[in-house]
Amino acid sequence: RVSAAYCLPKFTFLMFIVVSCALAFSTGNLWIKSHSFHVQPDVHFTYETLVVFESTVPGEEKVWSSLDSVAGILQETEKLAPVDIQAAEQDLNMDGKVDLIDIKIKTPTTPVHSVKLLLGFQYEIKARVDLKMRSMAYVHYSSPAPGSSLHVDGELRLQQLEPLTASTSNKDYEGTAGSPFTLISTSVEDPQDLAMGANKLAHLKLSGMMNQYLFRNESTYYDYKFPIWQPGSR
């Protein structure tokens, strides 16, 4: 004979398993392989910058860069643009994280029909995964009419090729060695080659550098939709 007192613990254990499986199945959390979550990253501007001002005449573009290796070549080829760059970080909700970075770049260079801009950032996430890396934002705008100013608002977004492993630390692209601008400084050609071809100078191997950067599993991109181009000259 089997008493009720003997069966109760086993029945309770069985019901616990059944209810747990039912809840996991109904919420979609049974055998999770991937999961997404929202978290605000900790982002800071590193002042790493490369900006190209182009006119309609090939060979008359002006370039400015925070990289000494690039700026030296630009100065030798008389392609260095005078630039004043200012940045201000704002924590709007006072939670200890930067919500807005206002970056202003000024130059007396004229005329300007096209702008290519690369900006470097320190990007960090501390949540279910620990991610710390150097990343960048890319902005490009061109117009048949010369412009006196370009205003762009957007968001720096994380891009992943593969999901990050939970409860791990990802610091493959941390520090100066992880900066995408390192790819530029190591790909600058000889000054004589740059002086011979304006196209080489304008791009500074940007296409190859961008391909290597986007090949990273973790990177960022600047999501902007409504750039405002003010026609005119300074």
Residue frames as a rotation matrix with the C-alpha (Angstrom) as fourth column:
ARG 1
0.574 0.819 0.000 0.00
0.819 -0.574 0.000 0.00
0.000 0.000 -1.000 0.00
VAL 2
-0.561 -0.693 0.452 1.05
0.699 -0.689 -0.189 3.55
0.442 0.210 0.872 -0.71
SER 3
0.026 0.569 -0.822 0.01
0.881 -0.401 -0.251 6.30
-0.473 -0.718 -0.512 1.66
ALA 4
0.806 0.340 0.484 -0.94
0.529 -0.782 -0.331 9.85
0.265 0.523 -0.810 0.72
ALA 5
0.808 -0.555 -0.199 1.95
-0.246 -0.623 0.742 11.16
-0.536 -0.551 -0.640 2.80
TYR 6
-0.036 -0.839 0.543 4.37
0.399 0.486 0.777 9.08
-0.916 0.245 0.317 0.68
CYS 7
0.059 0.143 0.988 2.94
0.995 0.065 -0.069 10.29
-0.074 0.988 -0.138 -2.63
LEU 8
0.864 0.424 -0.273 2.64
0.421 -0.904 -0.072 13.99
-0.277 -0.052 -0.959 -1.77
PRO 9
0.207 -0.839 -0.503 6.38
-0.184 -0.538 0.822 14.93
-0.961 -0.078 -0.266 -2.04
LYS 10
-0.622 -0.452 0.640 6.74
0.479 0.427 0.767 13.08
-0.620 0.783 -0.049 -5.35
PHE 11
0.231 0.791 0.566 3.56
0.971 -0.156 -0.180 14.62
-0.054 0.591 -0.805 -6.72
THR 12
0.794 0.020 -0.608 4.72
0.164 -0.970 0.181 18.09
-0.586 -0.244 -0.773 -5.65
PHE 13
-0.229 -0.964 -0.134 8.12
-0.064 -0.123 0.990 17.56
-0.971 0.236 -0.033 -7.32
LEU 14
-0.485 0.126 0.865 6.45
0.810 0.439 0.390 16.34
-0.331 0.890 -0.315 -10.54
MET 15
0.607 0.784 0.132 4.10
0.786 -0.568 -0.243 19.32
-0.116 0.251 -0.961 -10.61
PHE 16
0.459 -0.540 -0.706 7.02
-0.034 -0.804 0.593 21.66
-0.888 -0.249 -0.387 -10.07
ILE 17
-0.622 -0.724 0.298 8.76
0.225 0.199 0.954 20.26
-0.750 0.661 0.039 -13.16
VAL 18
-0.189 0.643 0.742 5.61
0.978 0.191 0.083 20.39
-0.088 0.742 -0.665 -15.27
VAL 19
0.781 0.519 -0.348 4.78
0.524 -0.847 -0.088 23.98
-0.340 -0.114 -0.934 -14.30
SER 20
0.113 -0.833 -0.541 8.38
-0.073 -0.550 0.832 25.12
-0.991 -0.054 -0.123 -14.85
CYS 21
-0.718 -0.369 0.590 8.49
0.487 0.338 0.805 23.60
-0.497 0.866 -0.063 -18.34
ALA 22
0.167 0.875 0.455 5.08
0.985 -0.131 -0.109 25.05
-0.036 0.466 -0.884 -19.19
LEU 23
0.742 0.066 -0.667 6.14
0.222 -0.963 0.152 28.52
-0.632 -0.261 -0.730 -18.14
ALA 24
-0.286 -0.934 -0.214 9.44
-0.053 -0.208 0.977 28.30
-0.957 0.290 0.010 -20.01
PHE 25
-0.598 0.109 0.794 7.69
0.753 0.414 0.510 27.08
-0.273 0.904 -0.330 -23.16
SER 26
0.430 0.891 0.147 4.94
0.897 -0.405 -0.176 29.70
-0.098 0.208 -0.973 -23.02
THR 27
0.738 -0.202 -0.644 7.39
-0.006 -0.956 0.294 32.59
-0.675 -0.213 -0.707 -22.53
GLY 28
0.928 -0.370 -0.050 9.79
-0.038 0.040 -0.998 31.36
0.372 0.928 0.023 -25.19
ASN 29
0.354 -0.827 0.437 12.67
-0.925 -0.377 0.037 30.96
0.135 -0.417 -0.899 -22.72
LEU 30
0.719 -0.102 0.687 13.21
-0.146 0.945 0.293 27.24
-0.679 -0.311 0.665 -23.19
TRP 31
0.215 -0.766 0.606 16.64
0.808 0.488 0.330 26.40
-0.549 0.418 0.724 -24.61
ILE 32
0.909 0.082 -0.409 17.56
-0.074 -0.933 -0.353 30.01
-0.410 0.351 -0.842 -25.46
LYS 33
0.316 -0.823 0.472 20.32
0.942 0.332 -0.050 30.29
-0.116 0.461 0.880 -28.06
SER 34
-0.724 -0.517 0.456 20.24
0.561 -0.827 -0.046 34.06
0.401 0.222 0.889 -28.49
HIS 35
0.326 0.791 -0.518 18.59
0.938 -0.340 0.072 36.98
-0.119 -0.509 -0.852 -26.76
SER 36
-0.311 -0.383 0.870 18.52
0.520 -0.835 -0.181 40.74
0.795 0.396 0.459 -27.20
PHE 37
0.292 0.379 -0.878 18.37
0.931 -0.322 0.171 43.47
-0.218 -0.867 -0.447 -24.58
HIS 38
0.512 -0.030 0.859 18.47
0.368 -0.895 -0.250 47.26
0.776 0.444 -0.447 -24.50
VAL 39
0.436 -0.448 -0.781 21.14
0.809 -0.185 0.558 49.15
-0.395 -0.875 0.282 -22.60
GLN 40
0.988 -0.135 0.077 22.61
-0.092 -0.908 -0.408 52.63
0.125 0.396 -0.910 -22.90
PRO 41
0.396 -0.911 -0.115 26.35
0.825 0.408 -0.392 52.51
0.404 0.061 0.913 -23.62
ASP 42
0.616 -0.366 -0.698 28.93
0.278 -0.729 0.626 54.77
-0.738 -0.579 -0.347 -22.06
VAL 43
0.470 -0.342 0.814 30.32
0.866 0.000 -0.500 56.81
0.171 0.940 0.296 -24.97
HIS 44
0.488 -0.386 -0.783 33.04
0.168 -0.839 0.518 59.46
-0.857 -0.384 -0.344 -25.07
PHE 45
0.981 -0.181 0.063 34.56
0.006 -0.299 -0.954 61.40
0.192 0.937 -0.292 -27.98
THR 46
0.521 -0.850 -0.078 38.30
0.709 0.379 0.595 60.65
-0.476 -0.365 0.800 -28.32
TYR 47
0.530 -0.234 -0.815 39.04
-0.356 -0.934 0.038 63.65
-0.770 0.270 -0.578 -30.60
GLU 48
-0.587 -0.604 0.539 40.35
0.283 0.471 0.836 61.29
-0.759 0.643 -0.105 -33.28
THR 49
0.484 0.770 -0.415 39.23
-0.026 -0.462 -0.887 63.02
-0.875 0.440 -0.203 -36.46
LEU 50
-0.751 -0.566 0.341 39.67
0.413 0.000 0.911 62.95
-0.515 0.825 0.234 -40.21
VAL 51
0.372 0.883 -0.285 37.74
0.276 -0.399 -0.874 65.42
-0.886 0.246 -0.392 -42.36
VAL 52
-0.657 -0.497 0.567 37.92
0.661 -0.017 0.751 65.92
-0.363 0.868 0.339 -46.13
PHE 53
0.200 0.657 -0.727 36.59
-0.021 -0.739 -0.674 69.10
-0.979 0.150 -0.134 -47.76
GLU 54
-0.491 -0.335 0.804 36.08
0.715 0.373 0.592 68.66
-0.498 0.865 0.057 -51.50
SER 55
-0.264 0.390 -0.882 35.28
-0.513 -0.831 -0.213 71.12
-0.817 0.396 0.419 -54.26
THR 56
0.797 0.589 0.131 34.13
-0.175 0.433 -0.884 70.34
-0.578 0.682 0.448 -57.80
VAL 57
0.575 -0.679 -0.456 37.71
-0.706 -0.131 -0.696 70.43
0.413 0.722 -0.555 -59.09
PRO 58
0.910 -0.283 -0.303 39.70
0.360 0.902 0.240 67.22
0.206 -0.327 0.922 -58.61
GLY 59
0.014 -0.999 -0.050 42.93
0.814 0.041 -0.579 67.84
0.581 -0.032 0.814 -56.76
GLU 60
-0.411 -0.132 0.902 41.75
-0.164 -0.963 -0.215 70.91
0.897 -0.236 0.374 -54.85
GLU 61
0.654 0.651 -0.384 40.40
0.230 0.313 0.922 69.09
0.721 -0.691 0.055 -51.80
LYS 62
-0.243 -0.660 0.711 41.65
-0.668 -0.418 -0.616 70.00
0.703 -0.624 -0.340 -48.34
VAL 63
0.403 0.289 -0.869 42.07
0.278 0.865 0.417 67.51
0.872 -0.409 0.268 -45.50
TRP 64
-0.107 -0.455 0.884 42.60
-0.848 -0.422 -0.320 67.75
0.519 -0.784 -0.341 -41.75
SER 65
0.470 0.202 -0.859 43.43
0.154 0.940 0.305 64.93
0.869 -0.276 0.411 -39.36
SER 66
0.794 -0.172 0.583 44.30
-0.607 -0.263 0.750 64.54
0.024 -0.949 -0.313 -35.70
LEU 67
0.822 -0.519 0.236 46.77
0.472 0.852 0.228 61.83
-0.319 -0.076 0.945 -36.71
ASP 68
0.377 -0.760 -0.530 50.33
-0.332 -0.644 0.689 63.17
-0.865 -0.084 -0.495 -36.78
SER 69
-0.462 -0.600 0.653 51.37
0.346 0.556 0.756 60.78
-0.817 0.575 -0.050 -39.55
VAL 70
0.127 0.605 0.786 48.59
0.988 -0.006 -0.156 62.02
-0.090 0.796 -0.599 -41.82
ALA 71
0.891 0.248 -0.381 48.87
0.271 -0.963 0.006 65.69
-0.365 -0.109 -0.925 -40.88
GLY 72
0.030 -0.965 -0.259 52.60
-0.053 -0.260 0.964 65.67
-0.998 -0.015 -0.059 -41.65
ILE 73
-0.561 -0.190 0.806 52.01
0.715 0.379 0.587 64.38
-0.417 0.906 -0.077 -45.18
LEU 74
0.464 0.821 0.332 49.17
0.885 -0.419 -0.202 66.85
-0.026 0.388 -0.921 -45.72
GLN 75
0.697 -0.256 -0.670 51.37
0.040 -0.919 0.393 69.74
-0.716 -0.301 -0.630 -44.70
GLU 76
-0.399 -0.911 0.105 54.12
0.111 0.066 0.992 68.66
-0.910 0.407 0.075 -47.08
THR 77
-0.602 0.232 0.764 51.67
0.795 0.258 0.548 68.41
-0.070 0.938 -0.340 -49.99
GLU 78
-0.976 0.203 -0.077 49.97
-0.198 -0.978 -0.068 71.73
-0.089 -0.052 0.995 -49.05
LYS 79
-0.417 0.873 -0.253 46.64
0.054 0.302 0.952 69.93
0.907 0.383 -0.173 -48.63
LEU 80
-0.637 0.128 -0.760 46.26
0.764 0.239 -0.600 70.57
0.105 -0.962 -0.250 -44.91
ALA 81
0.072 0.772 0.631 43.05
0.368 -0.609 0.703 72.45
0.927 0.181 -0.328 -44.08
PRO 82
-0.889 -0.273 0.369 42.96
-0.206 -0.481 -0.852 74.90
0.410 -0.833 0.372 -41.15
VAL 83
-0.003 0.900 -0.435 40.38
0.223 0.425 0.877 73.50
0.975 -0.094 -0.202 -38.72
ASP 84
-0.715 -0.055 0.697 38.99
-0.645 -0.333 -0.688 74.42
0.270 -0.941 0.203 -35.32
ILE 85
-0.185 0.629 -0.755 37.25
0.090 0.776 0.624 71.52
0.979 0.047 -0.200 -33.55
GLN 86
-0.684 0.079 0.725 35.26
-0.707 -0.318 -0.632 71.74
0.181 -0.945 0.273 -30.31
ALA 87
-0.313 0.579 -0.753 33.26
0.137 0.812 0.567 69.10
0.940 0.074 -0.333 -28.44
ALA 88
-0.589 0.218 0.778 30.92
-0.791 -0.351 -0.501 69.16
0.164 -0.911 0.379 -25.44
GLU 89
-0.686 0.343 -0.642 29.44
0.273 0.939 0.210 66.11
0.675 -0.031 -0.737 -23.69
GLN 90
-0.462 0.624 0.630 26.07
-0.810 -0.587 -0.012 66.43
0.362 -0.516 0.776 -21.96
ASP 91
-0.888 0.289 -0.357 24.36
0.404 0.863 -0.305 64.14
0.220 -0.415 -0.883 -19.42
LEU 92
-0.551 0.716 0.428 20.75
-0.314 -0.653 0.689 65.25
0.773 0.245 0.585 -19.85
ASN 93
0.510 0.841 -0.179 19.09
-0.184 0.310 0.933 62.96
0.840 -0.443 0.313 -17.28
MET 94
0.080 -0.574 0.815 21.95
-0.933 -0.331 -0.142 63.02
0.351 -0.749 -0.562 -14.75
ASP 95
0.952 0.274 0.138 22.41
-0.304 0.901 0.310 59.25
-0.040 -0.337 0.941 -14.69
GLY 96
0.326 -0.917 0.231 26.18
-0.281 0.139 0.950 59.36
-0.902 -0.375 -0.212 -15.07
LYS 97
-0.176 -0.350 0.920 26.18
0.752 0.555 0.355 58.54
-0.635 0.755 0.166 -18.80
VAL 98
-0.765 -0.172 -0.620 26.65
-0.199 -0.853 0.482 60.91
-0.612 0.492 0.619 -21.71
ASP 99
0.132 0.903 0.409 23.41
0.469 0.306 -0.828 61.40
-0.873 0.301 -0.383 -23.67
LEU 100
0.943 0.223 0.248 24.57
0.328 -0.484 -0.811 63.99
-0.061 0.846 -0.529 -26.20
ILE 101
-0.088 -0.982 -0.169 27.90
0.655 -0.185 0.733 64.92
-0.750 -0.046 0.660 -27.74
ASP 102
0.916 0.378 -0.132 27.92
0.194 -0.707 -0.680 68.25
-0.350 0.598 -0.721 -29.58
ILE 103
-0.078 -0.970 0.228 30.86
0.698 0.110 0.708 68.42
-0.712 0.215 0.669 -32.02
LYS 104
0.897 0.316 -0.309 31.59
0.048 -0.765 -0.643 71.57
-0.440 0.562 -0.701 -34.01
ILE 105
-0.079 -0.912 0.402 34.17
0.787 0.190 0.587 71.75
-0.612 0.362 0.703 -36.79
LYS 106
0.829 0.319 -0.459 34.99
0.053 -0.862 -0.504 75.07
-0.556 0.394 -0.732 -38.45
THR 107
-0.190 -0.894 0.405 37.23
0.761 0.127 0.636 75.85
-0.621 0.429 0.657 -41.42
PRO 108
0.078 0.178 -0.981 37.76
-0.320 -0.928 -0.193 78.86
-0.944 0.328 -0.015 -43.69
THR 109
-0.808 -0.445 0.386 38.26
0.154 0.474 0.867 76.50
-0.569 0.760 -0.315 -46.66
THR 110
0.346 0.900 -0.265 36.15
-0.173 -0.216 -0.961 77.46
-0.922 0.378 0.081 -49.70
PRO 111
-0.033 0.997 0.075 34.41
-0.959 -0.053 0.277 76.43
0.280 -0.063 0.958 -51.82
VAL 112
-0.847 -0.164 0.505 33.11
-0.365 0.871 -0.329 73.21
-0.386 -0.463 -0.798 -50.24
HIS 113
-0.172 0.787 -0.592 30.79
-0.895 0.127 0.429 70.91
0.413 0.604 0.682 -52.20
SER 114
0.532 0.295 -0.794 31.38
-0.054 0.947 0.316 67.70
0.845 -0.125 0.520 -50.27
VAL 115
-0.003 -0.496 0.868 32.32
-0.975 -0.191 -0.113 66.70
0.222 -0.847 -0.483 -46.74
LYS 116
0.401 0.022 -0.916 33.63
0.091 0.994 0.064 63.34
0.911 -0.109 0.397 -45.53
LEU 117
0.034 -0.297 0.954 34.04
-0.872 -0.475 -0.116 63.03
0.488 -0.828 -0.275 -41.77
LEU 118
0.188 -0.063 -0.980 35.38
0.333 0.943 0.004 60.31
0.924 -0.327 0.199 -39.48
LEU 119
0.127 -0.075 0.989 35.10
-0.814 -0.578 0.060 60.69
0.567 -0.813 -0.134 -35.70
GLY 120
-0.446 -0.405 -0.798 36.52
0.059 0.876 -0.478 58.36
0.893 -0.261 -0.367 -33.05
PHE 121
0.332 0.638 0.695 34.76
-0.758 -0.258 0.599 57.24
0.562 -0.726 0.397 -29.86
GLN 122
-0.912 -0.405 0.061 35.33
-0.342 0.670 -0.659 55.18
0.226 -0.622 -0.750 -26.73
TYR 123
0.041 0.977 -0.211 32.35
-0.751 0.169 0.638 52.79
0.659 0.132 0.741 -26.49
GLU 124
-0.918 -0.395 -0.025 31.59
-0.256 0.642 -0.723 50.70
0.301 -0.658 -0.691 -23.42
ILE 125
0.215 0.972 -0.097 28.73
-0.575 0.207 0.791 48.46
0.789 -0.114 0.604 -22.25
LYS 126
-0.913 -0.385 0.137 28.46
-0.330 0.498 -0.802 46.97
0.240 -0.777 -0.582 -18.76
ALA 127
0.109 0.977 0.182 25.46
-0.994 0.105 0.030 44.68
0.010 -0.184 0.983 -18.54
ARG 128
0.838 0.239 0.491 24.94
-0.274 0.962 -0.001 41.02
-0.473 -0.134 0.871 -19.38
VAL 129
0.555 -0.768 0.321 28.07
0.805 0.397 -0.442 41.33
0.212 0.503 0.838 -21.47
ASP 130
0.468 -0.524 -0.711 31.15
0.201 -0.720 0.664 43.45
-0.860 -0.454 -0.232 -20.86
LEU 131
0.457 -0.247 0.855 32.09
0.886 0.034 -0.463 45.29
0.085 0.968 0.234 -24.07
LYS 132
0.551 -0.369 -0.748 34.79
0.045 -0.882 0.469 47.92
-0.833 -0.292 -0.470 -24.30
MET 133
0.088 -0.482 0.872 36.15
0.950 0.303 0.072 49.15
-0.298 0.822 0.485 -27.62
ARG 134
-0.492 -0.222 -0.842 37.28
-0.109 -0.943 0.313 52.07
-0.864 0.246 0.440 -29.76
SER 135
-0.023 0.590 0.807 34.85
0.887 0.384 -0.255 52.77
-0.460 0.710 -0.533 -32.58
MET 136
-0.903 -0.326 -0.282 33.93
0.164 -0.865 0.474 55.51
-0.398 0.382 0.834 -35.02
ALA 137
0.302 0.952 -0.048 31.20
0.390 -0.170 -0.905 57.39
-0.870 0.254 -0.423 -36.85
TYR 138
-0.761 -0.511 0.399 31.22
0.549 -0.180 0.816 58.25
-0.346 0.840 0.418 -40.56
VAL 139
0.307 0.817 -0.488 29.39
0.276 -0.567 -0.776 61.20
-0.911 0.103 -0.400 -42.12
HIS 140
-0.777 -0.509 0.369 29.26
0.500 -0.145 0.854 62.05
-0.381 0.848 0.368 -45.82
TYR 141
0.421 0.891 -0.172 27.33
0.499 -0.385 -0.776 64.72
-0.758 0.241 -0.606 -47.69
SER 142
-0.762 -0.617 0.195 27.73
0.498 -0.366 0.786 66.31
-0.414 0.696 0.586 -51.12
SER 143
0.387 0.873 -0.297 25.90
0.445 -0.459 -0.769 69.00
-0.808 0.166 -0.566 -53.04
PRO 144
0.159 -0.305 0.939 26.19
0.965 -0.155 -0.214 70.61
0.210 0.940 0.269 -56.50
ALA 145
0.650 0.105 0.752 25.95
0.050 -0.994 0.095 73.98
0.758 -0.024 -0.652 -54.72
PRO 146
-0.497 -0.864 -0.078 28.77
0.193 -0.023 -0.981 75.16
0.846 -0.503 0.178 -52.45
GLY 147
0.540 0.735 -0.410 27.87
0.520 0.092 0.849 75.16
0.662 -0.672 -0.332 -48.77
SER 148
-0.036 -0.498 0.867 28.65
-0.501 -0.742 -0.446 77.38
0.865 -0.450 -0.223 -45.81
SER 149
-0.493 -0.125 0.861 27.60
-0.852 0.268 -0.449 74.84
-0.175 -0.955 -0.239 -43.17
LEU 150
-0.230 0.419 -0.879 26.45
-0.239 0.851 0.468 71.26
0.944 0.317 -0.095 -42.64
HIS 151
-0.387 0.199 0.900 24.36
-0.921 -0.040 -0.387 70.26
-0.041 -0.979 0.199 -39.63
VAL 152
-0.226 0.235 -0.945 23.81
-0.275 0.915 0.293 66.57
0.934 0.327 -0.142 -38.82
ASP 153
-0.142 0.246 0.959 21.88
-0.980 0.104 -0.172 64.97
-0.142 -0.964 0.226 -35.95
GLY 154
0.221 0.234 -0.947 21.90
-0.490 0.866 0.099 61.22
0.843 0.442 0.306 -35.38
GLU 155
0.738 0.042 0.674 22.61
-0.631 0.399 0.666 58.30
-0.241 -0.916 0.320 -33.07
LEU 156
-0.360 -0.887 -0.288 25.71
-0.897 0.414 -0.157 56.17
0.258 0.202 -0.945 -32.67
ARG 157
0.674 0.720 0.165 24.49
-0.738 0.669 0.089 52.58
-0.046 -0.182 0.982 -33.00
LEU 158
-0.251 -0.715 0.653 26.12
-0.616 0.638 0.462 49.24
-0.747 -0.287 -0.600 -32.24
GLN 159
0.516 0.339 -0.787 26.53
-0.831 0.419 -0.365 46.77
0.206 0.842 0.498 -35.10
GLN 160
-0.109 -0.497 0.861 27.26
-0.625 0.708 0.329 43.06
-0.773 -0.502 -0.388 -34.59
LEU 161
-0.345 -0.058 -0.937 28.05
-0.845 0.453 0.284 40.34
0.408 0.890 -0.205 -37.10
GLU 162
-0.249 0.237 -0.939 27.54
0.280 0.946 0.164 37.59
0.927 -0.222 -0.301 -34.53
PRO 163
0.776 0.582 0.243 25.82
-0.081 -0.291 0.953 37.67
0.625 -0.760 -0.178 -31.09
LEU 164
-0.226 -0.825 0.518 28.04
-0.728 -0.210 -0.652 38.32
0.647 -0.524 -0.553 -28.09
THR 165
-0.197 0.084 -0.977 28.49
0.401 0.916 -0.002 35.49
0.895 -0.392 -0.215 -25.61
ALA 166
0.694 0.576 0.433 26.71
-0.163 -0.460 0.873 36.15
0.702 -0.676 -0.225 -22.34
SER 167
0.959 -0.273 0.081 28.75
-0.071 0.046 0.996 36.74
-0.275 -0.961 0.025 -19.18
THR 168
0.322 -0.893 0.314 31.95
0.945 0.324 -0.045 37.36
-0.062 0.311 0.948 -21.12
SER 169
0.375 -0.325 -0.868 34.37
0.070 -0.924 0.376 40.28
-0.924 -0.202 -0.324 -21.45
ASN 170
0.522 -0.141 0.841 34.95
0.851 0.158 -0.501 41.59
-0.062 0.977 0.203 -24.99
LYS 171
0.673 -0.388 -0.630 37.94
-0.092 -0.889 0.448 43.90
-0.734 -0.243 -0.634 -25.23
ASP 172
0.266 -0.569 0.778 39.48
0.852 0.516 0.087 42.89
-0.451 0.640 0.622 -28.57
TYR 173
0.095 -0.161 0.982 39.31
0.757 -0.630 -0.176 46.47
0.647 0.760 0.062 -29.87
GLU 174
0.865 0.193 -0.464 40.25
0.487 -0.550 0.679 48.34
-0.124 -0.812 -0.570 -26.72
GLY 175
0.254 -0.815 -0.521 42.85
0.336 -0.431 0.838 51.11
-0.907 -0.387 0.164 -26.45
THR 176
0.090 -0.312 -0.946 44.87
-0.689 -0.705 0.167 52.81
-0.719 0.637 -0.278 -29.15
ALA 177
-0.874 -0.472 0.115 45.63
-0.269 0.667 0.694 49.51
-0.405 0.576 -0.710 -30.89
GLY 178
-0.464 0.777 0.425 41.90
0.731 0.607 -0.311 48.87
-0.500 0.167 -0.850 -31.28
SER 179
-0.004 0.457 -0.889 41.18
-0.143 -0.880 -0.452 52.28
-0.990 0.125 0.069 -32.77
PRO 180
0.592 0.267 0.761 40.00
0.666 0.370 -0.648 52.17
-0.454 0.890 0.041 -36.41
PHE 181
0.933 -0.278 -0.229 42.14
-0.346 -0.871 -0.350 55.26
-0.102 0.405 -0.908 -37.00
THR 182
0.080 -0.922 0.379 45.18
-0.379 0.323 0.867 53.05
-0.922 -0.213 -0.324 -36.59
LEU 183
0.220 0.087 0.972 44.18
0.708 0.671 -0.220 51.50
-0.671 0.737 0.086 -39.91
ILE 184
0.974 0.126 0.190 44.49
0.222 -0.719 -0.658 54.93
0.054 0.683 -0.728 -41.53
SER 185
0.646 -0.763 -0.024 47.86
-0.676 -0.586 0.447 55.85
-0.355 -0.272 -0.894 -40.06
THR 186
-0.123 -0.715 0.688 49.36
-0.161 0.698 0.698 52.51
-0.979 -0.025 -0.201 -41.14
SER 187
0.204 0.264 0.943 47.96
0.810 0.496 -0.314 52.75
-0.550 0.827 -0.113 -44.68
VAL 188
0.783 0.024 -0.622 49.12
-0.191 -0.942 -0.277 56.25
-0.592 0.336 -0.733 -45.63
GLU 189
0.735 -0.483 0.476 51.23
0.675 0.465 -0.573 56.09
0.055 0.742 0.668 -48.74
ASP 190
-0.300 -0.941 -0.154 54.49
0.910 -0.331 0.248 57.84
-0.285 -0.066 0.956 -49.53
PRO 191
0.050 0.327 -0.944 54.19
0.174 -0.933 -0.315 61.65
-0.983 -0.148 -0.104 -49.79
GLN 192
-0.773 -0.383 -0.506 55.38
-0.408 -0.310 0.859 61.55
-0.486 0.870 0.083 -53.40
ASP 193
-0.823 0.535 0.189 52.59
0.550 0.669 0.501 59.14
0.141 0.517 -0.844 -54.30
LEU 194
0.010 0.868 -0.496 50.01
0.843 -0.274 -0.462 61.34
-0.537 -0.413 -0.735 -52.59
ALA 195
-0.224 -0.155 -0.962 51.30
-0.153 -0.969 0.192 64.43
-0.962 0.191 0.194 -54.38
MET 196
-0.974 -0.199 -0.107 50.90
-0.142 0.170 0.975 62.68
-0.176 0.965 -0.194 -57.73
GLY 197
-0.601 0.794 -0.091 47.25
0.386 0.389 0.836 61.74
0.700 0.467 -0.540 -57.24
ALA 198
-0.676 0.406 0.614 44.63
-0.658 -0.708 -0.256 63.92
0.331 -0.578 0.746 -55.61
ASN 199
0.342 0.860 -0.379 42.23
-0.559 0.510 0.654 60.99
0.756 -0.011 0.655 -55.54
LYS 200
-0.031 -0.453 -0.891 44.66
0.521 0.754 -0.401 59.04
0.853 -0.476 0.213 -53.36
LEU 201
-0.920 -0.360 0.153 44.87
0.090 -0.576 -0.813 61.96
0.380 -0.734 0.562 -50.96
ALA 202
-0.351 0.867 0.354 41.13
-0.801 -0.474 0.366 62.50
0.485 -0.155 0.861 -50.78
HIS 203
0.587 0.661 -0.467 40.43
-0.390 0.736 0.553 58.91
0.710 -0.142 0.690 -49.89
LEU 204
-0.179 -0.750 0.636 43.58
-0.966 0.009 -0.260 58.00
0.189 -0.661 -0.726 -47.90
LYS 205
-0.789 -0.075 -0.610 42.65
-0.153 0.985 0.077 54.39
0.595 0.154 -0.789 -48.56
LEU 206
-0.548 0.627 0.554 39.34
-0.813 -0.244 -0.529 54.96
-0.196 -0.740 0.643 -46.79
SER 207
0.367 0.735 -0.570 37.61
-0.827 0.538 0.161 52.19
0.425 0.413 0.806 -48.71
GLY 208
-0.068 -0.477 -0.876 40.09
0.040 0.876 -0.480 49.58
0.997 -0.068 -0.041 -47.48
MET 209
-0.929 -0.280 0.243 40.05
-0.193 -0.196 -0.962 51.00
0.317 -0.940 0.128 -44.00
MET 210
-0.215 0.934 0.285 36.23
-0.975 -0.188 -0.118 50.93
-0.057 -0.303 0.951 -43.88
ASN 211
0.366 0.325 -0.872 36.17
-0.499 0.860 0.111 47.33
0.786 0.395 0.476 -45.11
GLN 212
-0.514 -0.631 -0.581 38.53
0.201 0.570 -0.797 46.25
0.834 -0.526 -0.166 -42.34
TYR 213
-0.874 0.208 0.440 36.55
-0.484 -0.469 -0.739 48.18
0.053 -0.858 0.511 -39.74
LEU 214
0.071 0.997 -0.026 33.18
-0.996 0.073 0.049 46.74
0.050 0.022 0.998 -40.77
PHE 215
0.063 -0.130 -0.990 34.70
-0.274 0.951 -0.142 43.25
0.960 0.280 0.024 -40.80
ARG 216
-0.891 -0.337 0.305 34.99
-0.353 0.089 -0.931 43.49
0.286 -0.937 -0.198 -37.02
ASN 217
-0.528 0.731 -0.432 32.36
0.711 0.659 0.246 41.57
0.465 -0.177 -0.868 -35.10
GLU 218
0.344 0.617 -0.708 31.58
0.865 -0.502 -0.017 44.67
-0.365 -0.606 -0.706 -33.03
SER 219
-0.775 -0.513 0.370 31.56
0.613 -0.754 0.238 48.14
0.157 0.411 0.898 -34.54
THR 220
-0.098 0.766 -0.635 29.45
0.485 -0.520 -0.703 51.29
-0.869 -0.377 -0.320 -34.51
TYR 221
-0.585 -0.019 0.811 27.86
0.763 -0.353 0.541 53.39
0.276 0.935 0.222 -37.22
TYR 222
-0.837 0.275 -0.473 26.28
0.001 -0.863 -0.504 56.83
-0.547 -0.423 0.723 -37.22
ASP 223
-0.383 0.813 0.438 22.58
0.923 0.355 0.148 56.70
-0.035 0.461 -0.887 -38.03
TYR 224
-0.544 0.212 -0.812 21.50
0.022 -0.964 -0.266 60.08
-0.839 -0.162 0.520 -39.43
LYS 225
-0.157 0.637 0.754 18.62
0.887 0.426 -0.176 60.82
-0.434 0.642 -0.632 -41.79
PHE 226
0.737 0.571 0.361 18.16
0.669 -0.691 -0.273 64.56
0.093 0.443 -0.892 -42.27
PRO 227
-0.324 -0.893 -0.311 21.44
0.863 -0.414 0.290 66.43
-0.388 -0.174 0.905 -42.84
ILE 228
0.794 0.564 -0.226 20.95
0.460 -0.801 -0.383 70.18
-0.397 0.200 -0.896 -43.29
TRP 229
-0.266 -0.865 0.425 23.18
0.947 -0.151 0.284 71.78
-0.182 0.478 0.859 -45.94
GLN 230
0.524 0.382 -0.761 23.31
0.324 -0.916 -0.236 75.57
-0.788 -0.122 -0.604 -45.93
PRO 231
0.416 -0.378 0.827 24.19
0.892 -0.005 -0.451 76.84
0.175 0.926 0.336 -49.44
GLY 232
0.977 -0.126 0.173 26.56
-0.131 -0.991 0.013 79.74
0.170 -0.035 -0.985 -49.77
SER 233
0.183 -0.971 -0.152 30.17
0.578 0.231 -0.783 80.60
0.796 0.056 0.603 -49.05
ARG 234
0.326 -0.111 -0.939 31.87
0.920 -0.190 0.342 81.95
-0.217 -0.975 0.040 -45.97
